[in-house]
Amino acid sequence: MLYKRTASCDETRMNRRLFIIREAVAIFIAAACLGFAYDTVSPLGLGKPTAVFLSAATPAIAQAPINPTAAPPPTPAPPQTSPAAAPLPAQIVKWPEVKPLLDSGAITLVDTRPSEAFKTGNIPGAVSLPKELLEEQLAPFMASHPKHAPLVFYCQSAFCGVAQAVAAQFTGAGYTDVRVMAGGYVEWAMAEAKDSVPPGTLPSPVGGAR
Amino acid sequence: MNAAAKSRGLAALRWLIGGLLVWAALGKLANLQDFFTTLLAYRLPLAMGMLKIIAIVLPWMELLCGLLLLAGTRIQAALLWAFVLFAIFTACTGLAWIRGLHIACGCLDLRPLGIRPGSNLATFLESTGFAFLRAALLATASIVLLLRPASLTPTRAPSSELRNLRPDPS
């Protein structure tokens, strides 16, 4: 009888372990299904880091090259005397368009994320203009950049919106060549990771950086 | 400490782990691309495709395990995953710490607590060293709960097991 009880106890323990493993596998399968469904359906999905904003870009915008020597675009800037007038939406650009211009010094790439995020990782060649310090740093920045200077703004990702907001301030102030790299730091990180980022420039964002 | 107090303490620990997992998962799901960028920063020796799969599945693993722990069902399976996840976090943050990588761990979204990103407190709470210690503690707590007797961590038993628990007619 004792032998039978011991055998039964071992069997029970084994059954329990198998049961837990089965449940753990079920949890994993459920998480994988939910994850891939979320990634497919949600605009926050990894497959479309810039899709939402880039789809809004008109073909004319997509084809328009950034040329610092060219005359400012014909579209007039909104009058500064009318604060109620909405500033022009900034043009949307992608990292592959920005990269050669940044390398040649044809544009100023502006990082609008918090300064801590910039310090721990940024796109090489970018200058920091954190939104939280905008009031202090805006005047010196504008003083060193003429109204026709080509500026490209970025923030953390396609969903941060900070770059769009800061760019709108510049267009409102009369800047005529203002663009937004809508995919932001994430777009750069993903593009560079594919081409094996050189040591020291790997992305290291501050969590929740916007 | 009597059994009831011990059971309550273990339940509180289970809720704490569950709550932290849900909080971490929601923060990641709301900023999936940021989480993916953070994963890249760890410089893990994994292919891009694998890192993407991790970024897609991991937050849901955390969410499901957290909800199961809070609800008090499938506890041991959820604890098993919680231990595995925290052990992996411990290894990743530990490696990053040793390599001197200054990475925000990307573990928890601190904004709901009113902690401004970039502030000194946020930087400390998100630092690699603190993340390592936190993950190690949580991994320990998970394994302690997992190894508790079933009576203290109740879960639904399989029907075959219930059959075995019936009195032996012999």
Interface residues (C-beta under 8 A of the other chain):
Chain A: M1 K4 R5 S8 E11 T12 N15 R16 F19 I20 I21 E23 A24 A26 I27 F28 A30 A31 A32 L34 G35 F36 Y38 D39 S42 L44 G45 L46 P49 P114 S115 E116 A117 T120 G121 E132 Q156 S157 A158 F159 Y185 V186 A189 M190 A193 K194 L202 P203 S204 P205 V206 G207 G208 A209 R210
Chain B: G27 L29 A30 N31 L32 Q33 D34 F36 T37 T38 L40 A41 R43 M48 K52 A55 I56 V57 L58 P59 W60 M61 L63 L64 C65 L68 R74 Q76 A77 A78 L80 W81 L101 H102 I103 A104 C105 G106 C107 L108 D109 L110 R111 P117 G118 A122 T123 E126 A150 A157 P158 S160 E161 N164 L165 D168 S170
